[in-house]
Amino acid sequence: MLVLSRRPNESIIIDDKIEIKILKIEGGAVKVGIIAPKEIKVYRKEIYEAVKADNVQATSVSIEDIRSLFKRGETVEDKDKR
């Protein structure tokens, strides 16, 4: 891990494409601005991890779950409504 000290209005440049600028330091919080190309996705870590966990959960359907849907004639949408 690279650790850098920055003051308000100072920046860090990553790979000539991304600028991370310290906007303001208030109490225990730092406001950070990020300038990056639109094709680069930028997330807060807690949001990224929540989306990642939701995606893993959404893909963890077992064969038994699918078989039970077919046996009852239920669709996936029907199961979601319950």
DOMILO-624165 format. One line per field, with one value per residue: residue number from 0; x, z, y of N, C-alpha, C, O in turn. Coordinates in Angstrom, 1 decimal. Layout:
# DOMILO-624165
rovex <- (NUM,...)
nx <- (X,...)
nz <- (Z,...)
ny <- (Y,...)
cax <- (X,...)
caz <- (Z,...)
cay <- (Y,...)
cx <- (X,...)
cz <- (Z,...)
cy <- (Y,...)
ox <- (X,...)
oz <- (Z,...)
oy <- (Y,...)
# end
This chain:
# DOMILO-624165
rovex <- (0,1,2,3,4,5,6,7,8,9,10,11,12,13,14,15,16,17,18,19,20,21,22,23,24,25,26,27,28,29,30,31,32,33,34,35,36,37,38,39,40,41,42,43,44,45,46,47,48,49,50,51,52,53,54,55,56,57,58,59,60,61,62,63,64,65,66,67,68,69,70,71,72,73,74,75,76,77,78,79,80,81)
nx <- (0.9,0.6,1.2,0.2,0.5,-1.7,-2.9,-5.7,-7.0,-4.9,-3.7,-3.7,-2.5,-3.4,-2.2,-2.2,-4.9,-6.7,-7.7,-7.4,-8.6,-8.1,-10.6,-11.7,-11.1,-12.7,-13.1,-13.2,-13.5,-12.8,-13.2,-13.3,-12.6,-13.1,-11.8,-12.4,-12.3,-15.4,-15.7,-14.5,-15.4,-16.4,-16.7,-18.0,-16.4,-18.1,-20.5,-19.7,-19.0,-21.4,-23.0,-21.5,-21.9,-24.6,-24.8,-23.5,-25.2,-27.5,-26.7,-26.6,-28.4,-29.7,-29.8,-31.8,-33.6,-34.4,-35.5,-37.7,-39.3,-40.1,-41.5,-43.7,-44.8,-44.2,-43.0,-39.9,-40.4,-42.8,-41.9,-40.4,-42.3,-43.4)
nz <- (0.0,-0.9,0.9,1.2,2.0,1.9,1.5,1.8,-1.5,-2.8,-5.0,-6.2,-8.8,-10.9,-13.1,-15.3,-15.8,-13.8,-11.3,-7.9,-5.6,-2.7,-1.1,1.3,4.8,7.6,10.9,11.7,9.1,5.6,2.6,-0.6,-4.0,-7.2,-10.3,-13.2,-16.2,-17.9,-18.4,-16.4,-13.4,-10.3,-7.0,-3.6,-1.1,0.7,-0.7,-3.1,-2.0,-1.0,-3.3,-4.7,-2.9,-3.1,-5.8,-5.7,-4.1,-5.7,-7.7,-6.5,-6.8,-6.2,-7.7,-6.8,-6.0,-8.5,-9.7,-7.9,-8.6,-11.2,-10.7,-9.3,-11.1,-11.0,-11.8,-11.9,-11.3,-9.9,-7.5,-6.5,-5.8,-3.5)
ny <- (-1.2,2.2,5.1,8.4,11.8,14.5,17.8,20.0,20.9,19.7,17.1,13.7,11.8,9.1,6.8,8.6,9.2,9.3,11.6,12.3,14.4,16.2,17.8,19.0,19.0,18.1,18.0,14.6,13.8,13.4,15.1,14.0,14.5,12.9,12.6,11.0,9.0,8.2,5.5,4.2,2.8,4.0,3.5,3.7,1.8,0.3,0.2,-1.1,-3.6,-4.5,-4.7,-6.6,-8.8,-9.2,-10.0,-12.4,-13.8,-13.8,-15.5,-18.0,-20.2,-23.3,-26.6,-28.1,-26.1,-25.1,-27.5,-27.8,-25.7,-26.3,-28.6,-27.7,-26.0,-23.4,-20.1,-18.3,-15.6,-15.9,-17.1,-15.0,-13.2,-14.2)
cax <- (0.0,1.3,0.5,0.6,-0.1,-2.1,-3.6,-6.8,-6.7,-3.8,-4.2,-2.9,-2.8,-3.2,-2.1,-2.5,-6.3,-7.6,-7.2,-8.0,-8.3,-8.6,-11.4,-11.9,-10.9,-13.5,-13.2,-12.7,-13.9,-12.1,-14.0,-12.4,-13.2,-12.4,-12.1,-12.0,-13.0,-16.7,-15.6,-13.9,-16.4,-15.9,-17.7,-17.6,-16.1,-19.2,-21.5,-19.1,-19.0,-22.8,-23.4,-20.8,-22.5,-26.0,-24.6,-23.1,-26.4,-28.4,-26.3,-26.4,-29.6,-29.4,-30.5,-33.1,-34.5,-34.9,-36.4,-38.9,-40.1,-40.7,-42.5,-44.9,-45.2,-44.0,-41.9,-39.0,-41.2,-43.8,-41.2,-40.0,-43.5,-43.7)
caz <- (0.0,-0.9,1.8,0.8,2.8,1.1,2.1,0.9,-2.8,-3.4,-5.7,-6.6,-10.2,-11.1,-14.5,-16.2,-16.2,-12.6,-10.3,-6.6,-5.0,-1.3,-1.2,2.6,5.9,8.7,12.0,11.4,7.7,4.5,1.4,-1.7,-5.4,-8.1,-11.7,-13.9,-17.4,-17.7,-18.5,-15.1,-12.4,-9.0,-5.9,-2.2,-0.8,1.3,-1.8,-3.9,-1.4,-0.9,-4.7,-4.9,-2.1,-3.7,-7.0,-5.4,-3.6,-6.8,-8.5,-5.7,-6.8,-6.3,-8.7,-6.1,-6.1,-9.9,-9.8,-7.2,-9.4,-12.3,-10.2,-8.9,-12.2,-10.6,-12.5,-11.0,-10.9,-8.9,-6.3,-6.0,-5.2,-2.1)
cay <- (0.0,3.4,6.0,9.7,12.9,15.6,18.9,20.5,21.3,18.9,16.0,12.5,11.4,7.7,6.3,9.7,9.2,9.5,12.5,12.3,15.7,16.5,19.0,19.6,18.2,18.7,17.0,13.3,13.4,14.0,15.1,13.7,14.5,12.0,12.9,9.8,8.7,7.6,4.0,3.7,2.8,4.5,3.1,3.7,0.4,-0.4,0.0,-2.1,-4.9,-4.9,-5.1,-7.9,-9.9,-9.4,-10.7,-13.8,-14.5,-14.0,-16.7,-19.2,-21.0,-24.7,-27.4,-28.5,-24.9,-25.1,-28.6,-27.6,-24.7,-27.0,-29.6,-26.9,-25.2,-22.0,-19.4,-17.5,-14.4,-16.3,-17.3,-13.7,-12.5,-14.7)
cx <- (0.9,0.5,1.1,-0.1,-0.5,-2.9,-4.8,-6.3,-5.4,-4.4,-3.2,-3.4,-2.5,-3.3,-2.5,-4.0,-7.2,-6.9,-8.0,-7.6,-8.9,-9.3,-11.5,-11.6,-11.7,-13.6,-12.5,-13.0,-13.1,-13.0,-13.1,-13.2,-12.4,-12.8,-11.5,-12.8,-14.3,-16.6,-15.0,-15.0,-15.8,-17.0,-17.1,-17.4,-17.3,-20.3,-21.0,-19.3,-20.5,-23.4,-22.8,-21.5,-23.9,-25.8,-24.3,-24.4,-27.4,-28.0,-26.2,-27.7,-29.2,-30.2,-31.8,-34.1,-35.2,-35.9,-37.7,-39.8,-40.8,-41.7,-43.8,-45.5,-45.1,-42.9,-41.0,-39.7,-42.2,-43.1,-40.8,-41.1,-43.8,-42.9)
cz <- (0.0,0.0,1.5,1.7,1.8,1.9,1.2,-0.4,-3.4,-4.0,-5.8,-8.0,-10.3,-12.6,-15.5,-16.5,-15.0,-11.7,-9.1,-5.9,-3.6,-1.4,0.2,3.6,7.1,9.8,11.6,9.9,6.7,3.3,0.2,-3.0,-6.3,-9.5,-12.5,-15.2,-17.1,-17.7,-17.2,-14.0,-11.0,-8.0,-4.5,-1.9,-0.3,0.3,-2.7,-3.3,-1.2,-2.3,-5.0,-4.2,-2.7,-5.0,-6.7,-4.9,-4.7,-7.7,-7.8,-5.6,-7.0,-7.3,-8.1,-6.1,-7.5,-10.1,-9.1,-7.9,-10.5,-11.8,-9.8,-10.0,-12.0,-11.5,-11.4,-10.4,-9.8,-7.5,-5.7,-5.4,-3.8,-1.0)
cy <- (1.2,4.4,7.4,10.7,14.0,16.6,19.3,21.2,20.7,17.6,14.8,12.1,9.9,7.4,7.4,9.9,9.6,10.5,12.4,13.5,15.8,17.8,19.7,18.6,18.9,17.6,15.7,12.9,14.1,14.0,15.0,13.8,13.6,12.4,11.7,9.7,8.0,6.1,3.4,3.9,3.1,4.2,3.4,2.2,-0.3,-0.7,-1.2,-3.5,-5.4,-5.4,-6.5,-9.1,-10.2,-10.2,-12.2,-14.5,-14.8,-15.2,-18.0,-20.0,-22.4,-25.5,-27.8,-27.3,-24.9,-26.3,-28.4,-26.6,-25.4,-28.0,-28.9,-26.1,-23.7,-21.4,-18.7,-16.3,-14.7,-16.4,-16.0,-12.9,-12.9,-14.0)
ox <- (1.8,-0.7,2.3,-1.3,0.3,-3.5,-4.8,-5.3,-5.0,-5.4,-2.0,-4.6,-1.4,-4.3,-3.2,-4.3,-8.2,-5.7,-9.3,-6.4,-10.1,-8.7,-11.3,-11.9,-11.4,-14.1,-11.3,-12.8,-12.7,-13.5,-12.1,-14.4,-11.2,-14.0,-10.3,-13.9,-14.4,-17.4,-15.1,-15.4,-14.7,-18.1,-15.9,-18.2,-17.6,-21.0,-21.8,-19.7,-20.7,-24.1,-23.5,-21.7,-24.3,-26.6,-24.7,-24.6,-28.0,-28.9,-25.7,-28.1,-28.4,-31.3,-32.9,-35.3,-36.4,-37.0,-38.8,-41.1,-42.0,-42.8,-44.9,-46.6,-45.7,-42.0,-41.4,-39.5,-42.4,-43.6,-40.8,-40.9,-44.5,-43.1)
oz <- (0.8,-0.2,1.5,2.1,0.9,3.0,0.1,-0.4,-4.5,-3.5,-5.5,-8.2,-9.9,-13.2,-16.5,-17.4,-15.2,-11.3,-9.1,-5.6,-3.4,-1.6,0.2,3.5,7.5,9.6,11.3,9.6,6.9,3.0,0.1,-3.1,-6.2,-9.8,-12.4,-15.3,-16.2,-17.0,-17.1,-13.7,-10.7,-8.1,-4.4,-2.4,-0.7,0.4,-3.0,-4.0,-1.3,-2.3,-5.6,-4.7,-2.7,-5.3,-7.4,-5.3,-4.7,-8.4,-8.3,-4.6,-7.9,-7.7,-8.8,-6.3,-7.6,-10.7,-9.6,-7.8,-10.7,-12.5,-10.0,-9.9,-12.6,-12.0,-10.3,-9.3,-8.9,-6.5,-4.5,-4.5,-3.1,0.1)
oy <- (1.3,4.5,7.6,10.5,14.3,16.2,18.9,21.9,21.1,17.2,15.0,12.1,9.4,7.6,7.1,10.7,10.2,10.4,12.5,13.7,15.4,18.9,21.0,17.4,20.0,16.5,15.7,11.7,15.3,12.9,15.8,13.4,13.5,12.5,11.4,10.2,7.2,5.5,2.2,5.0,2.6,4.8,3.3,1.4,-1.5,-1.8,-2.0,-4.5,-6.6,-6.4,-7.4,-10.1,-11.4,-11.1,-13.1,-15.7,-15.8,-15.8,-19.0,-20.4,-22.8,-25.0,-27.9,-27.6,-24.7,-26.1,-28.8,-26.7,-25.2,-28.2,-29.4,-25.5,-22.9,-22.1,-18.6,-15.9,-13.9,-16.0,-15.8,-12.1,-12.2,-14.4)
# end
